[in-house]
Amino acid sequence: MKELDLTQGSVPKVLLHFAVPFLLANVLQALYGGADLFVVGQYDDDASVAAVAIGSQVMQTVTGVILGLTTGTTVLIAIATGAKDYRKTASIIGTSIGLFAAVGAVLTFLMVAFHSRTVQLMHTPPEALADTEAYLWICSLGIPFIIGYNVVCGILRGLGDSRTPLYFVALACALNIVLDFLFLVVFRWGVAAAAAASCLSIALGTVLGFLPFVMGRLPLRFVRGTISARQLGNILANGSSEFFSSIAGSVMMVILNSVLLRLSGSMAVAAFSIVMYVDSIVGSLLFGMADSIQPAISYNYGARRRDRMLALEKRVLLTGAAVSLAALLWMQLGGQYVIPLFIQGDDPALLEMSLRAMRLFSLSYLLGWAGTCLSSFFTALNRPGRSLILAFSKTLVFPLACLAVLPAALGLDGVWLTAPAAGVLTAALAVWFLIAVLRQERAQDRQEGEGTPQA
């Protein structure tokens, strides 16, 4: 593994060599998650589409919990590596692997034991109930592999290597697509087979992910011992925003599915699932961009390079705005070409509803990028409290408040407009937090300058 010194070279060079591979990996991971939905949408009915969509929503929550905790590990590894404290880096890595082994065992047990109850809580349409349970049960068995893959990739990124995880996810994504077509189109094994294809593919990615450890390609050696309670608290705290936002997002999905079923039945749930999958691709770009540069920001923060740290975040914000505006235009003007990819045959009613939902929902891209980019920035600076409040408000508090008001006045359109309205509120809160953080950093710079001995 080739470690990149993230404090050296031009900012564009760092973005090219570190952030771009991370971003591509996130896009491939989103495509990986959507392969099941795409194939089922082409060769099965609306109930099967709803089953895969709802099962995927639950697994996205589980994956979000895992990613949240791995984010805490990545940030601490990057800060320690930037400060050249390699023994601390090795200690964090070794302890994190043990921590996630325990988390994996608990999550797998809970999901396998309570998958049926979870499906019921998601307000799954009756006609999709059996397929959703089967899909979620099989995916739950693959949780140890999901954890293993994300932990390894998080560690490598914290050490400055974002290319190796890209190779892993590319191979896993290709295998998942091949197995989906083989199981669903050739053998006609149904929705459960789509889950099996996903599990087998991520298992391959996990095995490949451990190769740098087994082959001794890491630029350090592990040390045995225990991590301090403070360090463990930092891992959990820095991952708390992603952790709780995933939980909050799942709760919000349950509420939205309930409202959609009441307003317009299972067709509205299917339409929303299609829009949310397309949104997941755009979201993967935004999250990937913000998270891809997060280790570099943490690295420079640990090295006390605040000028470079802010220069990196400025480019993240500018790129996030550009990507979001491009996505807005794409969904406004090209939705009629995208939605039929997820609809079997000719279903004009579902097409019309999905197109309306997409055009209204996509207005959230006008300002939604600000909350995503700045939440990641606060985490990178080891300020988990602000990141948590912002992420929680973005995924639950503001959407819930908007959902309580808008559908009563606008009906189904009010549901589609919940995300844009919540995005405006999130952006305002994010800017307020940013101003406060910048003031704190400037004050700390002045204190450090005053404490420097004069020659």
C-alpha positions as CSV (number, residue, x, y, z in Angstrom):
1,M,0.0,0.0,0.0
2,K,1.3,3.4,-1.0
3,E,0.7,6.0,1.7
4,L,0.0,9.6,0.4
5,D,1.3,12.5,2.5
6,L,-1.8,14.7,2.5
7,T,0.1,17.8,3.8
8,Q,2.3,18.0,0.7
9,G,1.6,19.0,-2.9
10,S,-1.1,21.2,-4.3
11,V,-4.7,20.9,-3.2
12,P,-5.9,19.9,-6.6
13,K,-3.3,17.1,-6.6
14,V,-4.6,15.8,-3.3
15,L,-8.1,15.9,-4.6
16,L,-7.1,14.0,-7.8
17,H,-5.0,11.3,-6.1
18,F,-7.0,10.8,-2.9
19,A,-10.5,12.1,-3.3
20,V,-11.4,10.9,-6.8
21,P,-10.8,7.2,-6.1
22,F,-12.9,7.5,-2.9
23,L,-15.7,9.3,-4.9
24,L,-15.6,6.6,-7.6
25,A,-15.8,3.9,-4.9
26,N,-18.9,5.5,-3.5
27,V,-20.6,5.7,-6.8
28,L,-19.8,2.1,-7.5
29,Q,-21.2,1.2,-4.1
30,A,-24.4,3.0,-4.9
31,L,-24.7,1.1,-8.2
32,Y,-23.9,-2.1,-6.3
33,G,-26.9,-1.4,-4.0
34,G,-29.1,-0.6,-6.9
35,A,-28.4,-3.6,-9.0
36,D,-31.0,-5.7,-7.2
37,L,-33.6,-3.0,-7.7
38,F,-32.8,-2.6,-11.3
39,V,-32.9,-6.2,-12.3
40,V,-36.1,-6.9,-10.2
41,G,-37.8,-3.9,-11.7
42,Q,-37.1,-5.2,-15.2
43,Y,-38.2,-8.8,-14.6
44,D,-40.7,-8.8,-11.8
45,D,-43.8,-7.0,-10.5
46,D,-44.4,-3.9,-8.3
47,A,-44.7,-6.0,-5.2
48,S,-41.2,-7.4,-5.8
49,V,-39.8,-3.9,-6.4
50,A,-41.3,-2.7,-3.1
51,A,-39.8,-5.7,-1.3
52,V,-36.3,-5.1,-2.6
53,A,-36.7,-1.3,-2.0
54,I,-37.9,-1.7,1.6
55,G,-35.3,-4.4,2.4
56,S,-32.6,-2.2,0.9
57,Q,-33.7,0.7,3.0
58,V,-33.3,-1.3,6.2
59,M,-29.9,-2.6,5.1
60,Q,-28.9,1.0,4.3
61,T,-29.6,1.9,7.8
62,V,-27.5,-1.0,9.1
63,T,-24.7,0.0,6.8
64,G,-25.1,3.6,7.9
65,V,-24.6,2.5,11.5
66,I,-21.4,0.7,10.5
67,L,-20.2,3.5,8.3
68,G,-20.7,5.9,11.2
69,L,-18.5,3.9,13.5
70,T,-15.9,3.4,10.9
71,T,-15.9,7.2,10.2
72,G,-14.9,7.7,13.8
73,T,-12.0,5.3,13.4
74,T,-10.9,6.9,10.1
75,V,-10.9,10.4,11.5
76,L,-8.8,9.4,14.6
77,I,-6.4,7.4,12.4
78,A,-5.9,10.4,10.0
79,I,-5.4,12.8,12.9
80,A,-2.8,10.5,14.5
81,T,-1.1,9.9,11.2
82,G,-0.9,13.6,10.4
83,A,0.7,14.2,13.8
84,K,3.2,11.3,13.1
85,D,2.1,9.4,16.1
86,Y,2.3,5.9,14.5
87,R,2.1,3.9,17.7
88,K,-1.3,5.6,18.5
89,T,-2.4,4.9,15.0
90,A,-1.6,1.2,15.3
91,S,-3.3,1.1,18.7
92,I,-6.5,2.6,17.3
93,I,-6.5,0.2,14.3
94,G,-6.0,-2.9,16.5
95,T,-8.7,-1.9,19.0
96,S,-11.1,-0.9,16.3
97,I,-11.0,-4.3,14.7
98,G,-11.9,-5.9,18.0
99,L,-14.7,-3.4,18.6
100,F,-16.3,-4.0,15.2
101,A,-16.1,-7.8,15.6
102,A,-18.3,-7.4,18.7
103,V,-20.6,-4.9,16.9
104,G,-20.9,-7.3,14.0
105,A,-22.0,-10.2,16.2
106,V,-24.6,-8.1,18.0
107,L,-26.0,-6.5,14.8
108,T,-26.2,-9.9,13.0
109,F,-28.1,-11.5,15.9
110,L,-30.5,-8.6,16.2
111,M,-31.3,-8.5,12.5
112,V,-31.7,-12.2,12.1
113,A,-33.9,-12.5,15.2
114,F,-36.1,-9.5,14.5
115,H,-36.2,-9.3,10.7
116,S,-39.9,-10.1,10.5
117,R,-40.8,-7.5,13.1
118,T,-38.6,-4.9,11.3
119,V,-40.5,-5.6,8.0
120,Q,-43.8,-5.0,9.8
121,L,-42.5,-1.7,11.3
122,M,-41.6,-0.5,7.8
123,H,-45.3,-0.6,6.9
124,T,-44.6,-3.0,4.1
125,P,-47.5,-3.6,1.7
126,P,-49.2,-6.9,2.3
127,E,-48.5,-8.3,-1.1
128,A,-44.7,-7.6,-0.6
129,L,-44.5,-9.0,2.9
130,A,-43.1,-12.5,2.3
131,D,-40.5,-11.4,-0.3
132,T,-39.3,-8.5,2.0
133,E,-38.8,-10.9,4.9
134,A,-36.9,-13.3,2.8
135,Y,-34.7,-10.6,1.3
136,L,-33.9,-9.0,4.7
137,W,-33.2,-12.3,6.4
138,I,-30.6,-13.3,3.8
139,C,-29.0,-9.8,3.8
140,S,-28.8,-9.9,7.6
141,L,-26.6,-13.0,7.4
142,G,-24.2,-11.0,5.4
143,I,-23.7,-8.3,8.0
144,P,-20.3,-9.6,9.2
145,F,-19.0,-9.2,5.6
146,I,-20.4,-5.7,5.4
147,I,-18.7,-4.7,8.6
148,G,-15.4,-6.3,7.6
149,Y,-15.4,-4.6,4.2
150,N,-16.2,-1.1,5.6
151,V,-13.7,-1.4,8.5
152,V,-10.8,-2.3,6.3
153,C,-11.6,0.4,3.8
154,G,-12.0,3.0,6.6
155,I,-8.6,2.0,8.0
156,L,-6.9,2.2,4.6
157,R,-8.4,5.6,3.9
158,G,-7.3,6.9,7.3
159,L,-3.8,5.9,6.4
160,G,-3.9,7.8,3.1
161,D,-4.8,5.0,0.7
162,S,-8.1,5.5,-1.2
163,R,-7.3,3.5,-4.3
164,T,-7.2,0.0,-2.9
165,P,-10.9,0.2,-1.6
166,L,-11.9,1.3,-5.1
167,Y,-10.5,-1.9,-6.6
168,F,-12.4,-4.0,-4.0
169,V,-15.8,-2.4,-4.6
170,A,-15.4,-2.5,-8.4
171,L,-14.9,-6.2,-8.3
172,A,-17.8,-6.7,-5.9
173,C,-20.1,-4.5,-8.0
174,A,-19.3,-6.4,-11.2
175,L,-19.9,-9.8,-9.5
176,N,-23.2,-8.6,-8.0
177,I,-24.5,-7.5,-11.4
178,V,-23.5,-10.8,-13.0
179,L,-25.0,-12.9,-10.1
180,D,-28.2,-10.8,-10.2
181,F,-28.8,-11.6,-13.9
182,L,-27.8,-15.2,-13.4
183,F,-30.0,-15.8,-10.4
184,L,-33.0,-13.7,-11.4
185,V,-33.1,-13.8,-15.2
186,V,-31.6,-17.2,-16.0
187,F,-32.7,-19.3,-13.0
188,R,-35.7,-17.2,-12.0
189,W,-35.0,-17.8,-8.3
190,G,-36.8,-14.6,-7.2
191,V,-36.2,-11.8,-4.7
192,A,-34.3,-13.9,-2.2
193,A,-31.7,-14.8,-4.8
194,A,-31.0,-11.0,-5.3
195,A,-30.1,-10.9,-1.6
196,A,-27.9,-13.9,-1.9
197,A,-26.1,-12.3,-4.9
198,S,-25.4,-9.2,-2.8
199,C,-24.0,-11.2,0.2
200,L,-21.7,-13.3,-2.0
201,S,-20.4,-10.2,-3.7
202,I,-19.6,-8.3,-0.5
203,A,-18.0,-11.4,0.9
204,L,-15.5,-11.3,-2.0
205,G,-14.8,-7.6,-1.3
206,T,-14.2,-8.4,2.4
207,V,-11.7,-11.2,1.6
208,L,-9.8,-9.0,-0.8
209,G,-9.9,-6.1,1.7
210,F,-7.9,-8.1,4.3
211,L,-5.1,-8.9,1.8
212,P,-3.0,-5.8,2.6
213,F,-3.1,-6.9,6.3
214,V,-2.2,-10.5,5.6
215,M,0.5,-9.7,3.1
216,G,2.2,-7.1,5.3
217,R,1.6,-4.1,3.0
218,L,0.6,-1.7,5.8
219,P,3.2,1.0,6.7
220,L,3.0,0.0,10.4
221,R,2.7,-2.9,12.8
222,F,-0.2,-3.5,15.1
223,V,0.3,-3.2,18.8
224,R,-1.6,-5.1,21.3
225,G,-3.2,-3.6,24.3
226,T,-6.3,-1.5,25.2
227,I,-7.5,1.8,23.9
228,S,-8.3,4.4,26.5
229,A,-11.8,5.2,27.4
230,R,-11.3,8.7,26.0
231,Q,-10.1,7.3,22.6
232,L,-13.0,4.9,22.5
233,G,-15.4,7.7,23.3
234,N,-13.8,9.7,20.4
235,I,-14.4,6.8,18.0
236,L,-18.0,6.6,19.0
237,A,-18.6,10.3,19.2
238,N,-17.0,11.1,15.8
239,G,-19.2,8.3,14.2
240,S,-22.3,9.4,16.1
241,S,-23.6,11.8,13.4
242,E,-23.6,9.1,10.7
243,F,-24.8,6.5,13.2
244,F,-27.8,8.5,14.5
245,S,-28.6,10.0,11.1
246,S,-28.9,6.5,9.7
247,I,-31.3,5.6,12.6
248,A,-33.2,8.8,12.1
249,G,-33.4,8.2,8.4
250,S,-34.9,4.8,9.0
251,V,-37.5,6.2,11.4
252,M,-38.3,8.8,8.8
253,M,-38.7,6.2,6.1
254,V,-41.2,4.3,8.3
255,I,-43.2,7.5,8.7
256,L,-43.0,8.4,5.0
257,N,-44.1,4.9,3.9
258,S,-47.0,5.1,6.3
259,V,-48.1,8.5,5.0
260,L,-47.7,7.4,1.4
261,L,-49.7,4.2,1.9
262,R,-52.5,6.3,3.5
263,L,-52.5,8.9,0.7
264,S,-52.1,6.8,-2.4
265,G,-51.4,3.1,-1.6
266,S,-48.5,0.9,-2.6
267,M,-48.0,2.7,-5.9
268,A,-46.8,5.8,-4.0
269,V,-44.4,3.7,-2.1
270,A,-43.0,2.2,-5.3
271,A,-42.7,5.7,-6.9
272,F,-40.9,7.0,-3.8
273,S,-38.6,4.0,-3.8
274,I,-37.6,4.7,-7.4
275,V,-36.9,8.4,-6.6
276,M,-34.9,7.5,-3.5
277,Y,-32.7,5.1,-5.4
278,V,-31.9,7.8,-8.0
279,D,-31.3,10.2,-5.1
280,S,-29.0,7.6,-3.5
281,I,-26.7,7.9,-6.6
282,V,-26.6,11.7,-6.2
283,G,-26.2,11.3,-2.5
284,S,-23.3,8.9,-2.9
285,L,-21.6,11.6,-5.0
286,L,-22.1,14.3,-2.3
287,F,-21.3,12.0,0.6
288,G,-18.4,10.5,-1.3
289,M,-17.0,13.9,-2.1
290,A,-17.3,15.2,1.5
291,D,-16.1,11.9,3.1
292,S,-13.4,11.4,0.5
293,I,-11.6,14.6,1.6
294,Q,-12.5,14.1,5.3
295,P,-9.3,12.1,6.1
296,A,-7.2,14.7,4.3
297,I,-8.8,17.5,6.4
298,S,-8.3,15.5,9.6
299,Y,-4.7,14.7,8.5
300,N,-3.9,18.4,8.1
301,Y,-5.8,19.3,11.3
302,G,-3.5,16.9,13.2
303,A,-0.5,18.4,11.5
304,R,-1.7,21.9,12.5
305,R,-2.1,23.0,8.8
306,R,-5.3,25.0,9.2
307,D,-4.7,27.0,6.0
308,R,-4.6,23.8,3.9
309,M,-7.5,22.3,5.9
310,L,-9.8,25.3,4.9
311,A,-8.6,25.3,1.3
312,L,-9.7,21.6,1.0
313,E,-13.1,22.3,2.5
314,K,-13.6,25.3,0.2
315,R,-13.2,23.1,-2.8
316,V,-15.5,20.5,-1.3
317,L,-18.3,23.1,-0.9
318,L,-17.8,24.5,-4.4
319,T,-17.8,21.0,-5.9
320,G,-20.8,20.0,-3.9
321,A,-22.8,22.9,-5.1
322,A,-21.9,22.2,-8.7
323,V,-22.8,18.5,-8.5
324,S,-26.1,19.3,-6.8
325,L,-27.1,21.8,-9.5
326,A,-26.2,19.3,-12.2
327,A,-28.3,16.6,-10.5
328,L,-31.2,19.1,-10.2
329,L,-31.1,19.7,-14.0
330,W,-30.8,16.0,-14.7
331,M,-33.8,15.0,-12.6
332,Q,-35.9,17.9,-13.9
333,L,-35.2,17.4,-17.6
334,G,-34.2,13.7,-17.8
335,G,-36.5,12.0,-15.4
336,Q,-38.7,10.5,-18.1
337,Y,-35.7,8.6,-19.4
338,V,-34.5,7.3,-16.0
339,I,-37.7,6.2,-14.3
340,P,-38.7,3.6,-17.0
341,L,-35.5,1.7,-16.1
342,F,-37.2,0.6,-12.9
343,I,-40.7,-0.1,-14.2
344,Q,-41.7,-3.3,-15.8
345,G,-43.6,-2.9,-19.1
346,D,-46.0,-0.1,-19.6
347,D,-47.3,1.4,-16.4
348,P,-48.2,5.0,-17.2
349,A,-49.8,5.7,-13.8
350,L,-46.6,4.8,-11.9
351,L,-44.5,6.6,-14.5
352,E,-46.5,9.8,-14.1
353,M,-46.4,9.6,-10.3
354,S,-42.7,8.9,-10.1
355,L,-41.9,11.7,-12.5
356,R,-43.9,14.2,-10.5
357,A,-42.2,13.0,-7.3
358,M,-38.8,13.3,-8.9
359,R,-39.3,16.8,-10.1
360,L,-40.5,18.1,-6.8
361,F,-38.0,16.1,-4.6
362,S,-35.0,17.2,-6.7
363,L,-35.6,20.8,-5.6
364,S,-33.8,19.7,-2.4
365,Y,-30.5,19.9,-4.3
366,L,-30.6,23.6,-4.4
367,L,-29.3,23.8,-0.8
368,G,-29.1,20.3,0.5
369,W,-25.4,20.0,-0.3
370,A,-24.5,22.5,2.4
371,G,-25.6,20.3,5.3
372,T,-23.9,17.2,3.9
373,C,-20.5,18.8,3.2
374,L,-20.4,20.8,6.5
375,S,-21.5,17.9,8.7
376,S,-18.5,15.9,7.3
377,F,-16.3,18.9,7.9
378,F,-17.2,19.2,11.6
379,T,-16.6,15.5,12.1
380,A,-13.1,15.8,10.4
381,L,-12.3,18.6,12.9
382,N,-13.2,16.3,15.9
383,R,-16.3,18.3,16.6
384,P,-18.9,15.5,16.8
385,G,-21.5,17.5,18.7
386,R,-22.1,20.0,15.9
387,S,-22.0,17.3,13.3
388,L,-24.5,15.2,15.2
389,I,-27.0,18.0,15.7
390,L,-26.8,19.0,12.0
391,A,-27.1,15.4,10.7
392,F,-30.0,14.6,13.1
393,S,-31.8,17.8,12.1
394,K,-31.3,17.1,8.4
395,T,-32.6,13.5,8.5
396,L,-35.4,13.6,11.1
397,V,-36.2,16.9,12.9
398,F,-36.6,19.2,10.0
399,P,-38.3,16.6,7.6
400,L,-40.7,15.6,10.4
401,A,-41.6,19.2,11.0
402,C,-42.2,19.8,7.3
403,L,-44.1,16.5,6.9
404,A,-46.5,17.6,9.7
405,V,-47.4,20.7,7.7
406,L,-47.0,20.3,4.0
407,P,-49.2,17.2,3.2
408,A,-52.1,18.7,5.0
409,A,-52.0,21.7,2.7
410,L,-50.7,20.1,-0.6
411,G,-51.6,16.4,-0.3
412,L,-49.2,14.0,-2.0
413,D,-47.1,16.9,-3.4
414,G,-46.5,18.0,0.2
415,V,-44.7,14.6,0.8
416,W,-42.5,15.2,-2.2
417,L,-41.7,18.7,-1.1
418,T,-40.7,17.7,2.4
419,A,-37.0,17.2,1.4
420,P,-36.6,20.6,-0.3
421,A,-38.2,22.4,2.7
422,A,-36.0,20.6,5.2
423,G,-32.9,21.3,3.0
424,V,-33.5,25.1,3.4
425,L,-33.6,24.8,7.2
426,T,-30.6,22.5,7.3
427,A,-28.5,24.9,5.2
428,A,-29.3,27.8,7.5
429,L,-28.2,25.8,10.6
430,A,-25.0,24.6,8.8
431,V,-23.9,28.1,8.0
432,W,-24.5,29.2,11.6
433,F,-22.4,26.4,12.9
434,L,-19.6,27.1,10.4
435,I,-19.3,30.7,11.5
436,A,-19.0,29.6,15.1
437,V,-16.3,27.0,14.3
438,L,-14.3,29.4,12.2
439,R,-14.3,31.9,15.1
440,Q,-13.1,29.2,17.5
441,E,-10.3,28.3,15.1
442,R,-9.1,31.9,14.7
443,A,-9.2,32.3,18.5
444,Q,-7.1,29.2,18.9
445,D,-4.6,30.5,16.3
446,R,-4.2,33.8,18.2
447,Q,-3.7,31.9,21.5
448,E,-1.0,29.7,19.9
449,G,0.7,32.8,18.4
450,E,0.7,34.6,21.7
451,G,2.2,31.5,23.4
452,T,5.1,31.3,20.9
453,P,8.4,32.4,22.5
454,Q,9.9,35.5,21.0
455,A,13.4,35.3,19.6
